[in-house]
Amino acid sequence: MTHVEQHKMILALRDAAPRMTREEQTRFAMYEKRDRDDEELDDLSRERMQSMHEKYCAASTKQAMDDKWKKLFK
């Protein structure tokens, strides 16, 4: 993961911070601080941040949106 990708993930997670648990918020604050200091994350931190990103910033695909509309009008 490049530094730019890491920064984009942190920006996306910033909006989801209020929905996070206390532990996740603490971790996210550490990630933000390391990003501000222009440090790269280690492998474990990177994996945790990616899992948080998948959990809170899931991108909707066209197929997923179509499935939701079909359920709505059934």
PDB file with SEQRES, HELIX, SHEET and CRYST1 records, atoms N, CA, C and O in Angstrom:
SEQRES   1 A   74  MET THR HIS VAL GLU GLN HIS LYS MET ILE LEU ALA LEU          
SEQRES   2 A   74  ARG ASP ALA ALA PRO ARG MET THR ARG GLU GLU GLN THR          
SEQRES   3 A   74  ARG PHE ALA MET TYR GLU LYS ARG ASP ARG ASP ASP GLU          
SEQRES   4 A   74  GLU LEU ASP ASP LEU SER ARG GLU ARG MET GLN SER MET          
SEQRES   5 A   74  HIS GLU LYS TYR CYS ALA ALA SER THR LYS GLN ALA MET          
SEQRES   6 A   74  ASP ASP LYS TRP LYS LYS LEU PHE LYS                          
HELIX    1 AA1 HIS A    3  ALA A   16  1                                  14    
HELIX    2 AA2 ALA A   17  ARG A   19  5                                   3    
HELIX    3 AA3 ARG A   22  ARG A   36  1                                  15    
HELIX    4 AA4 ASP A   43  TYR A   56  1                                  14    
HELIX    5 AA5 LYS A   62  LEU A   72  1                                  11    
CRYST1    1.000    1.000    1.000  90.00  90.00  90.00 P 1           1          
ATOM      1  N   MET A   1       0.850  -1.167   0.000  1.00  0.00           N  
ATOM      2  CA  MET A   1       0.000   0.000   0.000  1.00  0.00           C  
ATOM      3  C   MET A   1       0.899   1.235   0.000  1.00  0.00           C  
ATOM      4  O   MET A   1       1.846   1.336   0.780  1.00  0.00           O  
ATOM      5  N   THR A   2       0.583   2.158  -0.883  1.00  0.00           N  
ATOM      6  CA  THR A   2       1.370   3.375  -0.941  1.00  0.00           C  
ATOM      7  C   THR A   2       0.877   4.369   0.104  1.00  0.00           C  
ATOM      8  O   THR A   2      -0.177   4.197   0.715  1.00  0.00           O  
ATOM      9  N   HIS A   3       1.668   5.399   0.283  1.00  0.00           N  
ATOM     10  CA  HIS A   3       1.305   6.423   1.263  1.00  0.00           C  
ATOM     11  C   HIS A   3       0.021   7.145   0.843  1.00  0.00           C  
ATOM     12  O   HIS A   3      -0.781   7.535   1.693  1.00  0.00           O  
ATOM     13  N   VAL A   4      -0.169   7.318  -0.450  1.00  0.00           N  
ATOM     14  CA  VAL A   4      -1.365   7.991  -0.957  1.00  0.00           C  
ATOM     15  C   VAL A   4      -2.608   7.151  -0.667  1.00  0.00           C  
ATOM     16  O   VAL A   4      -3.626   7.689  -0.233  1.00  0.00           O  
ATOM     17  N   GLU A   5      -2.538   5.845  -0.899  1.00  0.00           N  
ATOM     18  CA  GLU A   5      -3.662   4.956  -0.606  1.00  0.00           C  
ATOM     19  C   GLU A   5      -3.976   4.962   0.883  1.00  0.00           C  
ATOM     20  O   GLU A   5      -5.139   4.982   1.284  1.00  0.00           O  
ATOM     21  N   GLN A   6      -2.928   4.944   1.694  1.00  0.00           N  
ATOM     22  CA  GLN A   6      -3.092   4.977   3.151  1.00  0.00           C  
ATOM     23  C   GLN A   6      -3.814   6.270   3.550  1.00  0.00           C  
ATOM     24  O   GLN A   6      -4.728   6.236   4.375  1.00  0.00           O  
ATOM     25  N   HIS A   7      -3.419   7.385   2.982  1.00  0.00           N  
ATOM     26  CA  HIS A   7      -4.026   8.669   3.314  1.00  0.00           C  
ATOM     27  C   HIS A   7      -5.499   8.707   2.888  1.00  0.00           C  
ATOM     28  O   HIS A   7      -6.337   9.237   3.618  1.00  0.00           O  
ATOM     29  N   LYS A   8      -5.818   8.153   1.723  1.00  0.00           N  
ATOM     30  CA  LYS A   8      -7.195   8.124   1.246  1.00  0.00           C  
ATOM     31  C   LYS A   8      -8.080   7.281   2.153  1.00  0.00           C  
ATOM     32  O   LYS A   8      -9.230   7.638   2.411  1.00  0.00           O  
ATOM     33  N   MET A   9      -7.545   6.157   2.640  1.00  0.00           N  
ATOM     34  CA  MET A   9      -8.303   5.315   3.562  1.00  0.00           C  
ATOM     35  C   MET A   9      -8.600   6.063   4.855  1.00  0.00           C  
ATOM     36  O   MET A   9      -9.706   5.984   5.390  1.00  0.00           O  
ATOM     37  N   ILE A  10      -7.615   6.780   5.346  1.00  0.00           N  
ATOM     38  CA  ILE A  10      -7.796   7.519   6.591  1.00  0.00           C  
ATOM     39  C   ILE A  10      -8.835   8.616   6.408  1.00  0.00           C  
ATOM     40  O   ILE A  10      -9.651   8.847   7.300  1.00  0.00           O  
ATOM     41  N   LEU A  11      -8.817   9.296   5.267  1.00  0.00           N  
ATOM     42  CA  LEU A  11      -9.819  10.325   5.000  1.00  0.00           C  
ATOM     43  C   LEU A  11     -11.218   9.725   4.922  1.00  0.00           C  
ATOM     44  O   LEU A  11     -12.178  10.324   5.407  1.00  0.00           O  
ATOM     45  N   ALA A  12     -11.337   8.554   4.320  1.00  0.00           N  
ATOM     46  CA  ALA A  12     -12.644   7.890   4.222  1.00  0.00           C  
ATOM     47  C   ALA A  12     -13.126   7.433   5.595  1.00  0.00           C  
ATOM     48  O   ALA A  12     -14.318   7.503   5.892  1.00  0.00           O  
ATOM     49  N   LEU A  13     -12.207   6.967   6.429  1.00  0.00           N  
ATOM     50  CA  LEU A  13     -12.585   6.490   7.759  1.00  0.00           C  
ATOM     51  C   LEU A  13     -12.918   7.632   8.712  1.00  0.00           C  
ATOM     52  O   LEU A  13     -13.600   7.418   9.714  1.00  0.00           O  
ATOM     53  N   ARG A  14     -12.453   8.826   8.419  1.00  0.00           N  
ATOM     54  CA  ARG A  14     -12.700   9.968   9.297  1.00  0.00           C  
ATOM     55  C   ARG A  14     -14.195  10.216   9.461  1.00  0.00           C  
ATOM     56  O   ARG A  14     -14.639  10.581  10.550  1.00  0.00           O  
ATOM     57  N   ASP A  15     -14.981  10.027   8.402  1.00  0.00           N  
ATOM     58  CA  ASP A  15     -16.429  10.221   8.479  1.00  0.00           C  
ATOM     59  C   ASP A  15     -17.114   9.129   9.301  1.00  0.00           C  
ATOM     60  O   ASP A  15     -18.176   9.353   9.882  1.00  0.00           O  
ATOM     61  N   ALA A  16     -16.503   7.956   9.344  1.00  0.00           N  
ATOM     62  CA  ALA A  16     -17.104   6.828  10.053  1.00  0.00           C  
ATOM     63  C   ALA A  16     -16.645   6.748  11.506  1.00  0.00           C  
ATOM     64  O   ALA A  16     -17.079   5.852  12.230  1.00  0.00           O  
ATOM     65  N   ALA A  17     -15.804   7.634  11.939  1.00  0.00           N  
ATOM     66  CA  ALA A  17     -15.238   7.567  13.294  1.00  0.00           C  
ATOM     67  C   ALA A  17     -16.301   7.542  14.401  1.00  0.00           C  
ATOM     68  O   ALA A  17     -16.128   6.803  15.371  1.00  0.00           O  
ATOM     69  N   PRO A  18     -17.387   8.310  14.302  1.00  0.00           N  
ATOM     70  CA  PRO A  18     -18.384   8.249  15.386  1.00  0.00           C  
ATOM     71  C   PRO A  18     -19.065   6.886  15.544  1.00  0.00           C  
ATOM     72  O   PRO A  18     -19.569   6.572  16.622  1.00  0.00           O  
ATOM     73  N   ARG A  19     -19.084   6.077  14.483  1.00  0.00           N  
ATOM     74  CA  ARG A  19     -19.727   4.760  14.558  1.00  0.00           C  
ATOM     75  C   ARG A  19     -18.802   3.684  15.097  1.00  0.00           C  
ATOM     76  O   ARG A  19     -19.248   2.569  15.368  1.00  0.00           O  
ATOM     77  N   MET A  20     -17.535   3.993  15.258  1.00  0.00           N  
ATOM     78  CA  MET A  20     -16.552   3.000  15.695  1.00  0.00           C  
ATOM     79  C   MET A  20     -16.658   2.760  17.193  1.00  0.00           C  
ATOM     80  O   MET A  20     -17.171   3.593  17.940  1.00  0.00           O  
ATOM     81  N   THR A  21     -16.161   1.601  17.612  1.00  0.00           N  
ATOM     82  CA  THR A  21     -16.084   1.319  19.034  1.00  0.00           C  
ATOM     83  C   THR A  21     -14.946   2.134  19.637  1.00  0.00           C  
ATOM     84  O   THR A  21     -14.151   2.732  18.912  1.00  0.00           O  
ATOM     85  N   ARG A  22     -14.872   2.157  20.945  1.00  0.00           N  
ATOM     86  CA  ARG A  22     -13.839   2.943  21.631  1.00  0.00           C  
ATOM     87  C   ARG A  22     -12.440   2.463  21.234  1.00  0.00           C  
ATOM     88  O   ARG A  22     -11.546   3.274  20.994  1.00  0.00           O  
ATOM     89  N   GLU A  23     -12.261   1.153  21.167  1.00  0.00           N  
ATOM     90  CA  GLU A  23     -10.955   0.590  20.790  1.00  0.00           C  
ATOM     91  C   GLU A  23     -10.586   0.984  19.356  1.00  0.00           C  
ATOM     92  O   GLU A  23      -9.444   1.351  19.078  1.00  0.00           O  
ATOM     93  N   GLU A  24     -11.556   0.903  18.462  1.00  0.00           N  
ATOM     94  CA  GLU A  24     -11.300   1.274  17.068  1.00  0.00           C  
ATOM     95  C   GLU A  24     -11.011   2.764  16.936  1.00  0.00           C  
ATOM     96  O   GLU A  24     -10.179   3.165  16.122  1.00  0.00           O  
ATOM     97  N   GLN A  25     -11.690   3.583  17.726  1.00  0.00           N  
ATOM     98  CA  GLN A  25     -11.422   5.020  17.693  1.00  0.00           C  
ATOM     99  C   GLN A  25     -10.010   5.331  18.168  1.00  0.00           C  
ATOM    100  O   GLN A  25      -9.343   6.203  17.611  1.00  0.00           O  
ATOM    101  N   THR A  26      -9.556   4.628  19.184  1.00  0.00           N  
ATOM    102  CA  THR A  26      -8.200   4.816  19.681  1.00  0.00           C  
ATOM    103  C   THR A  26      -7.186   4.418  18.620  1.00  0.00           C  
ATOM    104  O   THR A  26      -6.211   5.133  18.389  1.00  0.00           O  
ATOM    105  N   ARG A  27      -7.411   3.287  17.980  1.00  0.00           N  
ATOM    106  CA  ARG A  27      -6.536   2.834  16.903  1.00  0.00           C  
ATOM    107  C   ARG A  27      -6.530   3.823  15.740  1.00  0.00           C  
ATOM    108  O   ARG A  27      -5.480   4.135  15.178  1.00  0.00           O  
ATOM    109  N   PHE A  28      -7.717   4.306  15.391  1.00  0.00           N  
ATOM    110  CA  PHE A  28      -7.822   5.237  14.286  1.00  0.00           C  
ATOM    111  C   PHE A  28      -7.096   6.547  14.591  1.00  0.00           C  
ATOM    112  O   PHE A  28      -6.472   7.132  13.707  1.00  0.00           O  
ATOM    113  N   ALA A  29      -7.176   7.001  15.823  1.00  0.00           N  
ATOM    114  CA  ALA A  29      -6.454   8.219  16.217  1.00  0.00           C  
ATOM    115  C   ALA A  29      -4.948   8.020  16.034  1.00  0.00           C  
ATOM    116  O   ALA A  29      -4.243   8.932  15.603  1.00  0.00           O  
ATOM    117  N   MET A  30      -4.463   6.824  16.365  1.00  0.00           N  
ATOM    118  CA  MET A  30      -3.044   6.526  16.169  1.00  0.00           C  
ATOM    119  C   MET A  30      -2.700   6.540  14.676  1.00  0.00           C  
ATOM    120  O   MET A  30      -1.654   7.058  14.286  1.00  0.00           O  
ATOM    121  N   TYR A  31      -3.585   5.969  13.838  1.00  0.00           N  
ATOM    122  CA  TYR A  31      -3.341   5.947  12.401  1.00  0.00           C  
ATOM    123  C   TYR A  31      -3.301   7.371  11.846  1.00  0.00           C  
ATOM    124  O   TYR A  31      -2.459   7.698  11.009  1.00  0.00           O  
ATOM    125  N   GLU A  32      -4.219   8.212  12.321  1.00  0.00           N  
ATOM    126  CA  GLU A  32      -4.229   9.607  11.867  1.00  0.00           C  
ATOM    127  C   GLU A  32      -2.946  10.328  12.247  1.00  0.00           C  
ATOM    128  O   GLU A  32      -2.371  11.062  11.444  1.00  0.00           O  
ATOM    129  N   LYS A  33      -2.510  10.113  13.467  1.00  0.00           N  
ATOM    130  CA  LYS A  33      -1.294  10.771  13.934  1.00  0.00           C  
ATOM    131  C   LYS A  33      -0.084  10.321  13.115  1.00  0.00           C  
ATOM    132  O   LYS A  33       0.752  11.139  12.734  1.00  0.00           O  
ATOM    133  N   ARG A  34       0.004   9.026  12.849  1.00  0.00           N  
ATOM    134  CA  ARG A  34       1.113   8.509  12.048  1.00  0.00           C  
ATOM    135  C   ARG A  34       1.044   9.028  10.617  1.00  0.00           C  
ATOM    136  O   ARG A  34       2.077   9.240   9.983  1.00  0.00           O  
ATOM    137  N   ASP A  35      -0.172   9.233  10.105  1.00  0.00           N  
ATOM    138  CA  ASP A  35      -0.326   9.783   8.763  1.00  0.00           C  
ATOM    139  C   ASP A  35       0.117  11.247   8.731  1.00  0.00           C  
ATOM    140  O   ASP A  35       0.777  11.676   7.784  1.00  0.00           O  
ATOM    141  N   ARG A  36      -0.244  12.009   9.757  1.00  0.00           N  
ATOM    142  CA  ARG A  36       0.182  13.404   9.830  1.00  0.00           C  
ATOM    143  C   ARG A  36       1.694  13.526   9.898  1.00  0.00           C  
ATOM    144  O   ARG A  36       2.269  14.473   9.363  1.00  0.00           O  
ATOM    145  N   ASP A  37       2.342  12.563  10.558  1.00  0.00           N  
ATOM    146  CA  ASP A  37       3.794  12.572  10.687  1.00  0.00           C  
ATOM    147  C   ASP A  37       4.481  11.950   9.475  1.00  0.00           C  
ATOM    148  O   ASP A  37       5.700  11.782   9.467  1.00  0.00           O  
ATOM    149  N   ASP A  38       3.697  11.607   8.452  1.00  0.00           N  
ATOM    150  CA  ASP A  38       4.207  10.994   7.220  1.00  0.00           C  
ATOM    151  C   ASP A  38       4.955   9.685   7.466  1.00  0.00           C  
ATOM    152  O   ASP A  38       5.974   9.412   6.831  1.00  0.00           O  
ATOM    153  N   GLU A  39       4.441   8.887   8.386  1.00  0.00           N  
ATOM    154  CA  GLU A  39       5.012   7.567   8.648  1.00  0.00           C  
ATOM    155  C   GLU A  39       4.170   6.519   7.936  1.00  0.00           C  
ATOM    156  O   GLU A  39       2.957   6.671   7.791  1.00  0.00           O  
ATOM    157  N   GLU A  40       4.823   5.465   7.497  1.00  0.00           N  
ATOM    158  CA  GLU A  40       4.082   4.344   6.923  1.00  0.00           C  
ATOM    159  C   GLU A  40       3.671   3.397   8.049  1.00  0.00           C  
ATOM    160  O   GLU A  40       4.363   3.270   9.060  1.00  0.00           O  
ATOM    161  N   LEU A  41       2.545   2.746   7.853  1.00  0.00           N  
ATOM    162  CA  LEU A  41       2.061   1.800   8.849  1.00  0.00           C  
ATOM    163  C   LEU A  41       2.769   0.465   8.690  1.00  0.00           C  
ATOM    164  O   LEU A  41       3.163   0.079   7.590  1.00  0.00           O  
ATOM    165  N   ASP A  42       2.923  -0.231   9.805  1.00  0.00           N  
ATOM    166  CA  ASP A  42       3.492  -1.571   9.728  1.00  0.00           C  
ATOM    167  C   ASP A  42       2.421  -2.523   9.207  1.00  0.00           C  
ATOM    168  O   ASP A  42       1.263  -2.136   9.052  1.00  0.00           O  
ATOM    169  N   ASP A  43       2.803  -3.754   8.941  1.00  0.00           N  
ATOM    170  CA  ASP A  43       1.898  -4.715   8.305  1.00  0.00           C  
ATOM    171  C   ASP A  43       0.639  -4.978   9.127  1.00  0.00           C  
ATOM    172  O   ASP A  43      -0.463  -5.015   8.579  1.00  0.00           O  
ATOM    173  N   LEU A  44       0.796  -5.159  10.430  1.00  0.00           N  
ATOM    174  CA  LEU A  44      -0.358  -5.454  11.283  1.00  0.00           C  
ATOM    175  C   LEU A  44      -1.323  -4.270  11.314  1.00  0.00           C  
ATOM    176  O   LEU A  44      -2.535  -4.455  11.204  1.00  0.00           O  
ATOM    177  N   SER A  45      -0.800  -3.075  11.462  1.00  0.00           N  
ATOM    178  CA  SER A  45      -1.644  -1.880  11.484  1.00  0.00           C  
ATOM    179  C   SER A  45      -2.336  -1.684  10.147  1.00  0.00           C  
ATOM    180  O   SER A  45      -3.502  -1.294  10.100  1.00  0.00           O  
ATOM    181  N   ARG A  46      -1.634  -1.949   9.073  1.00  0.00           N  
ATOM    182  CA  ARG A  46      -2.208  -1.809   7.738  1.00  0.00           C  
ATOM    183  C   ARG A  46      -3.371  -2.784   7.561  1.00  0.00           C  
ATOM    184  O   ARG A  46      -4.410  -2.413   7.015  1.00  0.00           O  
ATOM    185  N   GLU A  47      -3.207  -4.015   8.012  1.00  0.00           N  
ATOM    186  CA  GLU A  47      -4.282  -5.009   7.902  1.00  0.00           C  
ATOM    187  C   GLU A  47      -5.488  -4.594   8.727  1.00  0.00           C  
ATOM    188  O   GLU A  47      -6.625  -4.725   8.273  1.00  0.00           O  
ATOM    189  N   ARG A  48      -5.251  -4.094   9.935  1.00  0.00           N  
ATOM    190  CA  ARG A  48      -6.357  -3.661  10.787  1.00  0.00           C  
ATOM    191  C   ARG A  48      -7.088  -2.471  10.170  1.00  0.00           C  
ATOM    192  O   ARG A  48      -8.317  -2.404  10.204  1.00  0.00           O  
ATOM    193  N   MET A  49      -6.331  -1.539   9.611  1.00  0.00           N  
ATOM    194  CA  MET A  49      -6.962  -0.372   8.995  1.00  0.00           C  
ATOM    195  C   MET A  49      -7.770  -0.796   7.771  1.00  0.00           C  
ATOM    196  O   MET A  49      -8.853  -0.259   7.535  1.00  0.00           O  
ATOM    197  N   GLN A  50      -7.265  -1.746   6.991  1.00  0.00           N  
ATOM    198  CA  GLN A  50      -8.012  -2.229   5.830  1.00  0.00           C  
ATOM    199  C   GLN A  50      -9.300  -2.918   6.260  1.00  0.00           C  
ATOM    200  O   GLN A  50     -10.332  -2.756   5.610  1.00  0.00           O  
ATOM    201  N   SER A  51      -9.253  -3.681   7.344  1.00  0.00           N  
ATOM    202  CA  SER A  51     -10.477  -4.340   7.811  1.00  0.00           C  
ATOM    203  C   SER A  51     -11.487  -3.309   8.326  1.00  0.00           C  
ATOM    204  O   SER A  51     -12.691  -3.468   8.123  1.00  0.00           O  
ATOM    205  N   MET A  52     -11.003  -2.254   8.992  1.00  0.00           N  
ATOM    206  CA  MET A  52     -11.897  -1.176   9.423  1.00  0.00           C  
ATOM    207  C   MET A  52     -12.499  -0.477   8.214  1.00  0.00           C  
ATOM    208  O   MET A  52     -13.679  -0.127   8.224  1.00  0.00           O  
ATOM    209  N   HIS A  53     -11.706  -0.273   7.180  1.00  0.00           N  
ATOM    210  CA  HIS A  53     -12.188   0.388   5.973  1.00  0.00           C  
ATOM    211  C   HIS A  53     -13.260  -0.456   5.301  1.00  0.00           C  
ATOM    212  O   HIS A  53     -14.277   0.078   4.858  1.00  0.00           O  
ATOM    213  N   GLU A  54     -13.051  -1.757   5.218  1.00  0.00           N  
ATOM    214  CA  GLU A  54     -14.052  -2.650   4.628  1.00  0.00           C  
ATOM    215  C   GLU A  54     -15.332  -2.668   5.453  1.00  0.00           C  
ATOM    216  O   GLU A  54     -16.431  -2.755   4.907  1.00  0.00           O  
ATOM    217  N   LYS A  55     -15.183  -2.585   6.761  1.00  0.00           N  
ATOM    218  CA  LYS A  55     -16.334  -2.637   7.657  1.00  0.00           C  
ATOM    219  C   LYS A  55     -17.169  -1.358   7.587  1.00  0.00           C  
ATOM    220  O   LYS A  55     -18.397  -1.427   7.534  1.00  0.00           O  
ATOM    221  N   TYR A  56     -16.529  -0.214   7.585  1.00  0.00           N  
ATOM    222  CA  TYR A  56     -17.242   1.052   7.680  1.00  0.00           C  
ATOM    223  C   TYR A  56     -17.420   1.791   6.363  1.00  0.00           C  
ATOM    224  O   TYR A  56     -18.307   2.638   6.259  1.00  0.00           O  
ATOM    225  N   CYS A  57     -16.626   1.507   5.379  1.00  0.00           N  
ATOM    226  CA  CYS A  57     -16.678   2.242   4.106  1.00  0.00           C  
ATOM    227  C   CYS A  57     -16.883   1.292   2.941  1.00  0.00           C  
ATOM    228  O   CYS A  57     -16.210   1.411   1.916  1.00  0.00           O  
ATOM    229  N   ALA A  58     -17.781   0.374   3.083  1.00  0.00           N  
ATOM    230  CA  ALA A  58     -18.012  -0.616   2.036  1.00  0.00           C  
ATOM    231  C   ALA A  58     -18.574   0.071   0.804  1.00  0.00           C  
ATOM    232  O   ALA A  58     -19.585   0.769   0.880  1.00  0.00           O  
ATOM    233  N   ALA A  59     -17.930  -0.124  -0.306  1.00  0.00           N  
ATOM    234  CA  ALA A  59     -18.381   0.468  -1.568  1.00  0.00           C  
ATOM    235  C   ALA A  59     -19.505  -0.390  -2.143  1.00  0.00           C  
ATOM    236  O   ALA A  59     -19.402  -1.615  -2.201  1.00  0.00           O  
ATOM    237  N   SER A  60     -20.548   0.254  -2.552  1.00  0.00           N  
ATOM    238  CA  SER A  60     -21.666  -0.467  -3.139  1.00  0.00           C  
ATOM    239  C   SER A  60     -21.405  -0.696  -4.618  1.00  0.00           C  
ATOM    240  O   SER A  60     -21.042   0.225  -5.350  1.00  0.00           O  
ATOM    241  N   THR A  61     -21.588  -1.907  -5.037  1.00  0.00           N  
ATOM    242  CA  THR A  61     -21.447  -2.218  -6.454  1.00  0.00           C  
ATOM    243  C   THR A  61     -22.800  -2.054  -7.125  1.00  0.00           C  
ATOM    244  O   THR A  61     -23.827  -1.964  -6.453  1.00  0.00           O  
ATOM    245  N   LYS A  62     -22.797  -2.015  -8.429  1.00  0.00           N  
ATOM    246  CA  LYS A  62     -24.049  -1.880  -9.172  1.00  0.00           C  
ATOM    247  C   LYS A  62     -24.953  -3.075  -8.898  1.00  0.00           C  
ATOM    248  O   LYS A  62     -26.167  -2.915  -8.767  1.00  0.00           O  
ATOM    249  N   GLN A  63     -24.379  -4.260  -8.811  1.00  0.00           N  
ATOM    250  CA  GLN A  63     -25.169  -5.462  -8.554  1.00  0.00           C  
ATOM    251  C   GLN A  63     -25.827  -5.391  -7.177  1.00  0.00           C  
ATOM    252  O   GLN A  63     -26.993  -5.754  -7.024  1.00  0.00           O  
ATOM    253  N   ALA A  64     -25.083  -4.926  -6.180  1.00  0.00           N  
ATOM    254  CA  ALA A  64     -25.642  -4.820  -4.835  1.00  0.00           C  
ATOM    255  C   ALA A  64     -26.795  -3.812  -4.798  1.00  0.00           C  
ATOM    256  O   ALA A  64     -27.796  -4.033  -4.117  1.00  0.00           O  
ATOM    257  N   MET A  65     -26.650  -2.719  -5.525  1.00  0.00           N  
ATOM    258  CA  MET A  65     -27.717  -1.719  -5.572  1.00  0.00           C  
ATOM    259  C   MET A  65     -28.946  -2.273  -6.289  1.00  0.00           C  
ATOM    260  O   MET A  65     -30.076  -2.031  -5.865  1.00  0.00           O  
ATOM    261  N   ASP A  66     -28.727  -3.017  -7.376  1.00  0.00           N  
ATOM    262  CA  ASP A  66     -29.852  -3.626  -8.085  1.00  0.00           C  
ATOM    263  C   ASP A  66     -30.589  -4.611  -7.181  1.00  0.00           C  
ATOM    264  O   ASP A  66     -31.819  -4.659  -7.191  1.00  0.00           O  
ATOM    265  N   ASP A  67     -29.859  -5.385  -6.412  1.00  0.00           N  
ATOM    266  CA  ASP A  67     -30.477  -6.342  -5.486  1.00  0.00           C  
ATOM    267  C   ASP A  67     -31.319  -5.619  -4.438  1.00  0.00           C  
ATOM    268  O   ASP A  67     -32.394  -6.095  -4.073  1.00  0.00           O  
ATOM    269  N   LYS A  68     -30.845  -4.489  -3.959  1.00  0.00           N  
ATOM    270  CA  LYS A  68     -31.611  -3.723  -2.961  1.00  0.00           C  
ATOM    271  C   LYS A  68     -32.909  -3.197  -3.558  1.00  0.00           C  
ATOM    272  O   LYS A  68     -33.953  -3.234  -2.907  1.00  0.00           O  
ATOM    273  N   TRP A  69     -32.850  -2.709  -4.790  1.00  0.00           N  
ATOM    274  CA  TRP A  69     -34.059  -2.215  -5.441  1.00  0.00           C  
ATOM    275  C   TRP A  69     -35.058  -3.341  -5.680  1.00  0.00           C  
ATOM    276  O   TRP A  69     -36.263  -3.151  -5.517  1.00  0.00           O  
ATOM    277  N   LYS A  70     -34.558  -4.506  -6.064  1.00  0.00           N  
ATOM    278  CA  LYS A  70     -35.461  -5.648  -6.292  1.00  0.00           C  
ATOM    279  C   LYS A  70     -36.149  -6.055  -4.997  1.00  0.00           C  
ATOM    280  O   LYS A  70     -37.338  -6.376  -5.001  1.00  0.00           O  
ATOM    281  N   LYS A  71     -35.411  -6.045  -3.885  1.00  0.00           N  
ATOM    282  CA  LYS A  71     -36.008  -6.384  -2.594  1.00  0.00           C  
ATOM    283  C   LYS A  71     -37.053  -5.360  -2.206  1.00  0.00           C  
ATOM    284  O   LYS A  71     -38.093  -5.711  -1.649  1.00  0.00           O  
ATOM    285  N   LEU A  72     -36.788  -4.110  -2.492  1.00  0.00           N  
ATOM    286  CA  LEU A  72     -37.701  -3.035  -2.115  1.00  0.00           C  
ATOM    287  C   LEU A  72     -39.030  -3.143  -2.836  1.00  0.00           C  
ATOM    288  O   LEU A  72     -40.076  -2.875  -2.244  1.00  0.00           O  
ATOM    289  N   PHE A  73     -39.009  -3.530  -4.103  1.00  0.00           N  
ATOM    290  CA  PHE A  73     -40.232  -3.561  -4.896  1.00  0.00           C  
ATOM    291  C   PHE A  73     -40.816  -4.952  -5.067  1.00  0.00           C  
ATOM    292  O   PHE A  73     -41.638  -5.157  -5.959  1.00  0.00           O  
ATOM    293  N   LYS A  74     -40.425  -5.903  -4.252  1.00  0.00           N  
ATOM    294  CA  LYS A  74     -40.999  -7.250  -4.316  1.00  0.00           C  
ATOM    295  C   LYS A  74     -42.335  -7.280  -3.655  1.00  0.00           C  
ATOM    296  O   LYS A  74     -42.977  -8.329  -3.608  1.00  0.00           O  
TER     297      LYS A  74                                                      
END                                                                             
